[in-house]
């Protein structure tokens, strides 16, 4: 398999999930600014949408969209219990988390990285993000992971997205449950390995 990624982007959660799953893969850097692959070719020839992650399977099939890729990975190694079984309430709850992170957090962080975004809009976006993250903080009270005591593929995604907060001046330091949760996720060997591979930590 090949994982197309950009350091620190949402593809970090895919890399973490692959490592947690114990699956072998080749990581190919696809910078979100230049879109030039290591061999000099254009990433748009791989993914016309231009963003990461993209997971290319051994048969050449290409999967996009992080939450879908994460569930595919989890389903390949059910013994790892990275996702609840299909057709269960727990699976639907995990999918709810993936959707929430994607639509309410991930998408609201995006305009904060764009220098062309008007300052007033950024202020409103930060307020919305903080309201959503405050809700997440409350949901984490008394929990080890988003799904309770069981780590799932939703956890790398939340960890990945909340990594962006200090980069765009979203102050989440007052959210104690989220801070403790992030520390637990960061300490996992797979997370350490993924972040080191992307040059995010030494």
ABEGO torsion letter per residue (X at the ends): XBBBBBBGBAAAAAAAAAAAAGBBBBBBBBBAAAGBBAAGBBAAAABAAGBOBBBBBAAGBBBBEAAAAAAAAAAABAAAGABBBBGBAAAAAAAAAAAAAAAAAAAAAAAAABAABBAAAAAAAAAAAAAAAAAAAAAABGBABAAEABBBAAAAAAAAAAAAAAAAGBBAAABAAAAAAAAAAAABAAAAAAAAAAGABX
